[in-house]
Amino acid sequence: MADKLKVTLVKSTIGAIPKHRATVEAMGLRKLNKTVEMPNNAASWGKIKQVQHLVKVEEI
């Protein structure tokens, strides 16, 4: 299992509910098509699961 995740924002948060917008912001994703590296742990997967319709995830 990989120790890092690469998370990319692929859909805009304009129409998203405020809680999802805040989650994306907390993940460090500010603009469309930007990528951040996150640790592969339960907290990261919880955030990803909440906004899975807005992001793309790759294990690295």
N, CA, C and O atoms as CSV, one atom per row, in Angstrom:
chain,resi,resn,atom,element,x,y,z
A,1,MET,N,N,0.840,-1.183,0.000
A,1,MET,CA,C,0.000,0.000,0.000
A,1,MET,C,C,0.884,1.245,0.000
A,1,MET,O,O,1.891,1.306,0.706
A,2,ALA,N,N,0.499,2.219,-0.791
A,2,ALA,CA,C,1.281,3.447,-0.919
A,2,ALA,C,C,1.171,4.277,0.358
A,2,ALA,O,O,0.178,4.200,1.082
A,3,ASP,N,N,2.207,5.071,0.619
A,3,ASP,CA,C,2.184,5.904,1.827
A,3,ASP,C,C,1.718,7.327,1.547
A,3,ASP,O,O,1.525,8.106,2.480
A,4,LYS,N,N,1.534,7.677,0.275
A,4,LYS,CA,C,1.051,9.013,-0.098
A,4,LYS,C,C,-0.075,8.896,-1.122
A,4,LYS,O,O,-0.166,7.925,-1.873
A,5,LEU,N,N,-0.918,9.908,-1.127
A,5,LEU,CA,C,-1.996,10.010,-2.106
A,5,LEU,C,C,-1.848,11.306,-2.865
A,5,LEU,O,O,-1.494,12.333,-2.287
A,6,LYS,N,N,-2.116,11.266,-4.150
A,6,LYS,CA,C,-2.119,12.477,-4.955
A,6,LYS,C,C,-3.581,12.802,-5.240
A,6,LYS,O,O,-4.269,12.023,-5.901
A,7,VAL,N,N,-4.067,13.947,-4.748
A,7,VAL,CA,C,-5.468,14.333,-4.881
A,7,VAL,C,C,-5.544,15.567,-5.767
A,7,VAL,O,O,-4.869,16.565,-5.513
A,8,THR,N,N,-6.374,15.495,-6.814
A,8,THR,CA,C,-6.534,16.572,-7.783
A,8,THR,C,C,-7.980,17.031,-7.811
A,8,THR,O,O,-8.894,16.208,-7.872
A,9,LEU,N,N,-8.195,18.339,-7.766
A,9,LEU,CA,C,-9.541,18.904,-7.870
A,9,LEU,C,C,-9.926,18.946,-9.339
A,9,LEU,O,O,-9.303,19.663,-10.122
A,10,VAL,N,N,-10.956,18.177,-9.726
A,10,VAL,CA,C,-11.341,18.096,-11.135
A,10,VAL,C,C,-12.696,18.721,-11.423
A,10,VAL,O,O,-13.067,18.866,-12.588
A,11,LYS,N,N,-13.438,19.090,-10.399
A,11,LYS,CA,C,-14.744,19.717,-10.595
A,11,LYS,C,C,-14.833,20.925,-9.669
A,11,LYS,O,O,-14.353,20.890,-8.535
A,12,SER,N,N,-15.446,21.984,-10.161
A,12,SER,CA,C,-15.554,23.225,-9.406
A,12,SER,C,C,-16.428,23.059,-8.163
A,12,SER,O,O,-17.346,22.239,-8.136
A,13,THR,N,N,-16.124,23.851,-7.139
A,13,THR,CA,C,-16.902,23.823,-5.903
A,13,THR,C,C,-17.977,24.901,-5.886
A,13,THR,O,O,-18.600,25.123,-4.847
A,14,ILE,N,N,-18.209,25.570,-6.996
A,14,ILE,CA,C,-19.184,26.663,-7.036
A,14,ILE,C,C,-20.572,26.185,-6.628
A,14,ILE,O,O,-21.235,26.845,-5.828
A,15,GLY,N,N,-21.022,25.057,-7.157
A,15,GLY,CA,C,-22.354,24.574,-6.831
A,15,GLY,C,C,-22.402,23.645,-5.625
A,15,GLY,O,O,-23.472,23.155,-5.262
A,16,ALA,N,N,-21.254,23.399,-5.004
A,16,ALA,CA,C,-21.191,22.451,-3.893
A,16,ALA,C,C,-21.761,23.067,-2.614
A,16,ALA,O,O,-21.814,24.287,-2.457
A,17,ILE,N,N,-22.181,22.191,-1.715
A,17,ILE,CA,C,-22.680,22.686,-0.430
A,17,ILE,C,C,-21.501,23.224,0.386
A,17,ILE,O,O,-20.369,22.781,0.189
A,18,PRO,N,N,-21.746,24.164,1.293
A,18,PRO,CA,C,-20.654,24.810,2.029
A,18,PRO,C,C,-19.733,23.845,2.775
A,18,PRO,O,O,-18.529,24.088,2.852
A,19,LYS,N,N,-20.267,22.771,3.319
A,19,LYS,CA,C,-19.432,21.804,4.040
A,19,LYS,C,C,-18.420,21.152,3.108
A,19,LYS,O,O,-17.272,20.937,3.496
A,20,HIS,N,N,-18.831,20.835,1.887
A,20,HIS,CA,C,-17.916,20.234,0.914
A,20,HIS,C,C,-16.882,21.249,0.457
A,20,HIS,O,O,-15.713,20.916,0.264
A,21,ARG,N,N,-17.321,22.487,0.287
A,21,ARG,CA,C,-16.389,23.561,-0.084
A,21,ARG,C,C,-15.294,23.718,0.971
A,21,ARG,O,O,-14.118,23.877,0.644
A,22,ALA,N,N,-15.699,23.670,2.235
A,22,ALA,CA,C,-14.742,23.804,3.338
A,22,ALA,C,C,-13.784,22.621,3.385
A,22,ALA,O,O,-12.603,22.796,3.687
A,23,THR,N,N,-14.269,21.432,3.094
A,23,THR,CA,C,-13.414,20.243,3.085
A,23,THR,C,C,-12.356,20.340,1.998
A,23,THR,O,O,-11.187,20.033,2.232
A,24,VAL,N,N,-12.765,20.766,0.810
A,24,VAL,CA,C,-11.808,20.918,-0.297
A,24,VAL,C,C,-10.754,21.960,0.064
A,24,VAL,O,O,-9.569,21.766,-0.205
A,25,GLU,N,N,-11.178,23.050,0.663
A,25,GLU,CA,C,-10.247,24.105,1.088
A,25,GLU,C,C,-9.279,23.573,2.151
A,25,GLU,O,O,-8.090,23.888,2.122
A,26,ALA,N,N,-9.784,22.777,3.076
A,26,ALA,CA,C,-8.946,22.209,4.142
A,26,ALA,C,C,-7.922,21.224,3.596
A,26,ALA,O,O,-6.853,21.040,4.179
A,27,MET,N,N,-8.251,20.597,2.481
A,27,MET,CA,C,-7.311,19.667,1.851
A,27,MET,C,C,-6.188,20.411,1.129
A,27,MET,O,O,-5.198,19.800,0.727
A,28,GLY,N,N,-6.336,21.726,0.964
A,28,GLY,CA,C,-5.304,22.525,0.320
A,28,GLY,C,C,-5.549,22.734,-1.157
A,28,GLY,O,O,-4.665,23.210,-1.869
A,29,LEU,N,N,-6.737,22.387,-1.634
A,29,LEU,CA,C,-7.070,22.553,-3.049
A,29,LEU,C,C,-7.770,23.881,-3.238
A,29,LEU,O,O,-8.907,24.054,-2.798
A,30,ARG,N,N,-7.099,24.825,-3.893
A,30,ARG,CA,C,-7.643,26.163,-4.057
A,30,ARG,C,C,-8.205,26.404,-5.456
A,30,ARG,O,O,-9.192,27.121,-5.620
A,31,LYS,N,N,-7.571,25.801,-6.465
A,31,LYS,CA,C,-7.965,26.036,-7.860
A,31,LYS,C,C,-8.211,24.712,-8.566
A,31,LYS,O,O,-7.745,23.659,-8.129
A,32,LEU,N,N,-8.944,24.786,-9.652
A,32,LEU,CA,C,-9.245,23.627,-10.464
A,32,LEU,C,C,-7.971,23.035,-11.051
A,32,LEU,O,O,-7.068,23.774,-11.442
A,33,ASN,N,N,-7.891,21.729,-11.115
A,33,ASN,CA,C,-6.760,20.967,-11.664
A,33,ASN,C,C,-5.475,21.112,-10.865
A,33,ASN,O,O,-4.400,20.801,-11.378
A,34,LYS,N,N,-5.554,21.569,-9.637
A,34,LYS,CA,C,-4.385,21.611,-8.770
A,34,LYS,C,C,-4.300,20.308,-7.989
A,34,LYS,O,O,-5.320,19.689,-7.686
A,35,THR,N,N,-3.091,19.900,-7.668
A,35,THR,CA,C,-2.853,18.623,-7.011
A,35,THR,C,C,-2.111,18.837,-5.706
A,35,THR,O,O,-1.213,19.674,-5.616
A,36,VAL,N,N,-2.497,18.068,-4.694
A,36,VAL,CA,C,-1.790,18.068,-3.418
A,36,VAL,C,C,-1.460,16.629,-3.049
A,36,VAL,O,O,-2.155,15.696,-3.453
A,37,GLU,N,N,-0.397,16.462,-2.280
A,37,GLU,CA,C,-0.049,15.148,-1.755
A,37,GLU,C,C,-0.513,15.074,-0.317
A,37,GLU,O,O,-0.290,15.997,0.467
A,38,MET,N,N,-1.160,13.974,0.026
A,38,MET,CA,C,-1.667,13.773,1.373
A,38,MET,C,C,-1.182,12.428,1.881
A,38,MET,O,O,-0.923,11.526,1.085
A,39,PRO,N,N,-1.056,12.277,3.194
A,39,PRO,CA,C,-0.689,10.958,3.729
A,39,PRO,C,C,-1.835,9.966,3.519
A,39,PRO,O,O,-3.007,10.342,3.520
A,40,ASN,N,N,-1.481,8.717,3.342
A,40,ASN,CA,C,-2.486,7.671,3.137
A,40,ASN,C,C,-2.921,7.150,4.507
A,40,ASN,O,O,-2.387,6.158,5.004
A,41,ASN,N,N,-3.898,7.835,5.108
A,41,ASN,CA,C,-4.417,7.411,6.406
A,41,ASN,C,C,-5.936,7.579,6.441
A,41,ASN,O,O,-6.535,8.060,5.480
A,42,ALA,N,N,-6.542,7.186,7.535
A,42,ALA,CA,C,-7.998,7.205,7.654
A,42,ALA,C,C,-8.563,8.621,7.575
A,42,ALA,O,O,-9.637,8.815,7.005
A,43,ALA,N,N,-7.879,9.603,8.125
A,43,ALA,CA,C,-8.365,10.985,8.096
A,43,ALA,C,C,-8.420,11.512,6.666
A,43,ALA,O,O,-9.386,12.169,6.277
A,44,SER,N,N,-7.393,11.224,5.897
A,44,SER,CA,C,-7.374,11.656,4.496
A,44,SER,C,C,-8.482,10.984,3.711
A,44,SER,O,O,-9.162,11.631,2.915
A,45,TRP,N,N,-8.668,9.694,3.927
A,45,TRP,CA,C,-9.710,8.975,3.195
A,45,TRP,C,C,-11.097,9.459,3.585
A,45,TRP,O,O,-12.007,9.431,2.756
A,46,GLY,N,N,-11.283,9.897,4.811
A,46,GLY,CA,C,-12.563,10.453,5.231
A,46,GLY,C,C,-12.895,11.727,4.479
A,46,GLY,O,O,-14.033,11.925,4.054
A,47,LYS,N,N,-11.897,12.598,4.312
A,47,LYS,CA,C,-12.083,13.836,3.558
A,47,LYS,C,C,-12.381,13.524,2.087
A,47,LYS,O,O,-13.278,14.112,1.483
A,48,ILE,N,N,-11.612,12.589,1.529
A,48,ILE,CA,C,-11.787,12.222,0.125
A,48,ILE,C,C,-13.167,11.629,-0.108
A,48,ILE,O,O,-13.819,11.951,-1.101
A,49,LYS,N,N,-13.617,10.770,0.791
A,49,LYS,CA,C,-14.930,10.132,0.643
A,49,LYS,C,C,-16.049,11.166,0.615
A,49,LYS,O,O,-17.030,11.006,-0.110
A,50,GLN,N,N,-15.900,12.235,1.412
A,50,GLN,CA,C,-16.929,13.263,1.471
A,50,GLN,C,C,-17.043,14.039,0.159
A,50,GLN,O,O,-18.141,14.435,-0.233
A,51,VAL,N,N,-15.930,14.254,-0.511
A,51,VAL,CA,C,-15.942,15.056,-1.746
A,51,VAL,C,C,-15.479,14.247,-2.954
A,51,VAL,O,O,-14.860,14.794,-3.867
A,52,GLN,N,N,-15.770,12.962,-2.964
A,52,GLN,CA,C,-15.285,12.082,-4.032
A,52,GLN,C,C,-15.811,12.467,-5.408
A,52,GLN,O,O,-15.202,12.108,-6.416
A,53,HIS,N,N,-16.913,13.180,-5.474
A,53,HIS,CA,C,-17.468,13.606,-6.754
A,53,HIS,C,C,-16.741,14.834,-7.315
A,53,HIS,O,O,-16.990,15.233,-8.453
A,54,LEU,N,N,-15.844,15.433,-6.523
A,54,LEU,CA,C,-15.120,16.626,-6.963
A,54,LEU,C,C,-13.637,16.373,-7.230
A,54,LEU,O,O,-12.978,17.187,-7.877
A,55,VAL,N,N,-13.110,15.261,-6.742
A,55,VAL,CA,C,-11.666,15.017,-6.809
A,55,VAL,C,C,-11.340,13.710,-7.519
A,55,VAL,O,O,-12.187,12.833,-7.691
A,56,LYS,N,N,-10.054,13.615,-7.930
A,56,LYS,CA,C,-9.494,12.395,-8.485
A,56,LYS,C,C,-8.332,11.994,-7.585
A,56,LYS,O,O,-7.535,12.846,-7.192
A,57,VAL,N,N,-8.225,10.704,-7.253
A,57,VAL,CA,C,-7.225,10.225,-6.305
A,57,VAL,C,C,-6.320,9.193,-6.964
A,57,VAL,O,O,-6.782,8.296,-7.669
A,58,GLU,N,N,-5.007,9.340,-6.717
A,58,GLU,CA,C,-4.031,8.373,-7.191
A,58,GLU,C,C,-3.117,8.023,-6.028
A,58,GLU,O,O,-2.742,8.895,-5.245
A,59,GLU,N,N,-2.756,6.743,-5.913
A,59,GLU,CA,C,-1.794,6.334,-4.904
A,59,GLU,C,C,-0.398,6.429,-5.514
A,59,GLU,O,O,-0.171,5.986,-6.640
A,60,ILE,N,N,0.534,7.012,-4.760
A,60,ILE,CA,C,1.911,7.120,-5.253
A,60,ILE,C,C,2.872,6.534,-4.257
A,60,ILE,O,O,4.080,6.532,-4.492
